[in-house]
């Protein structure tokens, strides 16, 4: 069984079941051989995904620089 780095198969299954229950993804099962299952975002899921990516980008651009790095505020005058 393929694995997904950073999440157990049980946790991934639970999350996908939750998303499916909320109408954000649709589960497709193919009898095979070999049997396979895949998930597809619904229209609502695609909208939510886009919003989450936008929020993540906004936070990333609004976050202060990491320790040891600082934004340049020098004007060159002196």
Rosetta constraint file for C-alpha pairs under 8 A:
AtomPair CA 3 CA 8 HARMONIC 7.65 0.50
AtomPair CA 3 CA 9 HARMONIC 6.91 0.50
AtomPair CA 4 CA 8 HARMONIC 7.20 0.50
AtomPair CA 4 CA 9 HARMONIC 7.46 0.50
AtomPair CA 7 CA 11 HARMONIC 6.29 0.50
AtomPair CA 7 CA 12 HARMONIC 6.25 0.50
AtomPair CA 8 CA 12 HARMONIC 6.13 0.50
AtomPair CA 9 CA 13 HARMONIC 6.04 0.50
AtomPair CA 10 CA 14 HARMONIC 6.15 0.50
AtomPair CA 11 CA 15 HARMONIC 6.15 0.50
AtomPair CA 12 CA 16 HARMONIC 6.11 0.50
AtomPair CA 13 CA 17 HARMONIC 6.03 0.50
AtomPair CA 14 CA 18 HARMONIC 6.20 0.50
AtomPair CA 15 CA 19 HARMONIC 6.20 0.50
AtomPair CA 16 CA 20 HARMONIC 6.02 0.50
AtomPair CA 16 CA 25 HARMONIC 7.55 0.50
AtomPair CA 16 CA 39 HARMONIC 7.93 0.50
AtomPair CA 17 CA 21 HARMONIC 6.04 0.50
AtomPair CA 18 CA 22 HARMONIC 6.32 0.50
AtomPair CA 19 CA 23 HARMONIC 6.33 0.50
AtomPair CA 19 CA 24 HARMONIC 5.19 0.50
AtomPair CA 19 CA 25 HARMONIC 5.80 0.50
AtomPair CA 20 CA 24 HARMONIC 5.64 0.50
AtomPair CA 20 CA 25 HARMONIC 4.78 0.50
AtomPair CA 20 CA 26 HARMONIC 5.79 0.50
AtomPair CA 20 CA 27 HARMONIC 7.10 0.50
AtomPair CA 23 CA 42 HARMONIC 6.98 0.50
AtomPair CA 23 CA 44 HARMONIC 7.27 0.50
AtomPair CA 23 CA 45 HARMONIC 7.31 0.50
AtomPair CA 24 CA 41 HARMONIC 5.88 0.50
AtomPair CA 24 CA 42 HARMONIC 5.34 0.50
AtomPair CA 24 CA 43 HARMONIC 7.54 0.50
AtomPair CA 24 CA 44 HARMONIC 5.70 0.50
AtomPair CA 24 CA 45 HARMONIC 3.98 0.50
AtomPair CA 24 CA 46 HARMONIC 7.67 0.50
AtomPair CA 25 CA 39 HARMONIC 6.16 0.50
AtomPair CA 25 CA 40 HARMONIC 5.30 0.50
AtomPair CA 25 CA 41 HARMONIC 4.25 0.50
AtomPair CA 25 CA 42 HARMONIC 5.13 0.50
AtomPair CA 25 CA 45 HARMONIC 6.12 0.50
AtomPair CA 26 CA 39 HARMONIC 5.52 0.50
AtomPair CA 26 CA 40 HARMONIC 5.27 0.50
AtomPair CA 26 CA 41 HARMONIC 6.35 0.50
AtomPair CA 26 CA 42 HARMONIC 6.48 0.50
AtomPair CA 27 CA 37 HARMONIC 7.05 0.50
AtomPair CA 27 CA 38 HARMONIC 6.01 0.50
AtomPair CA 27 CA 39 HARMONIC 4.61 0.50
AtomPair CA 27 CA 40 HARMONIC 6.64 0.50
AtomPair CA 28 CA 37 HARMONIC 5.61 0.50
AtomPair CA 28 CA 38 HARMONIC 5.32 0.50
AtomPair CA 28 CA 39 HARMONIC 5.98 0.50
AtomPair CA 28 CA 40 HARMONIC 7.73 0.50
AtomPair CA 29 CA 35 HARMONIC 7.40 0.50
AtomPair CA 29 CA 36 HARMONIC 5.89 0.50
AtomPair CA 29 CA 37 HARMONIC 4.46 0.50
AtomPair CA 29 CA 38 HARMONIC 6.63 0.50
AtomPair CA 30 CA 35 HARMONIC 5.55 0.50
AtomPair CA 30 CA 36 HARMONIC 5.25 0.50
AtomPair CA 30 CA 37 HARMONIC 6.24 0.50
AtomPair CA 31 CA 35 HARMONIC 4.65 0.50
AtomPair CA 31 CA 36 HARMONIC 6.82 0.50
AtomPair CA 32 CA 36 HARMONIC 6.64 0.50
AtomPair CA 41 CA 45 HARMONIC 5.04 0.50
AtomPair CA 41 CA 46 HARMONIC 5.80 0.50
AtomPair CA 42 CA 46 HARMONIC 6.17 0.50
AtomPair CA 43 CA 47 HARMONIC 6.37 0.50
AtomPair CA 44 CA 48 HARMONIC 6.24 0.50
AtomPair CA 45 CA 49 HARMONIC 5.98 0.50
AtomPair CA 46 CA 50 HARMONIC 6.16 0.50
AtomPair CA 47 CA 51 HARMONIC 6.30 0.50
AtomPair CA 48 CA 52 HARMONIC 6.17 0.50
AtomPair CA 49 CA 53 HARMONIC 6.23 0.50
AtomPair CA 50 CA 54 HARMONIC 6.19 0.50
AtomPair CA 51 CA 55 HARMONIC 6.19 0.50
AtomPair CA 52 CA 56 HARMONIC 6.14 0.50
AtomPair CA 53 CA 57 HARMONIC 6.17 0.50
AtomPair CA 54 CA 58 HARMONIC 6.10 0.50
AtomPair CA 55 CA 59 HARMONIC 6.15 0.50
AtomPair CA 56 CA 60 HARMONIC 6.09 0.50
AtomPair CA 57 CA 61 HARMONIC 6.13 0.50
AtomPair CA 58 CA 62 HARMONIC 6.08 0.50
AtomPair CA 59 CA 63 HARMONIC 5.90 0.50
AtomPair CA 65 CA 69 HARMONIC 5.88 0.50
AtomPair CA 65 CA 70 HARMONIC 5.85 0.50
AtomPair CA 65 CA 71 HARMONIC 7.01 0.50
AtomPair CA 66 CA 70 HARMONIC 7.57 0.50
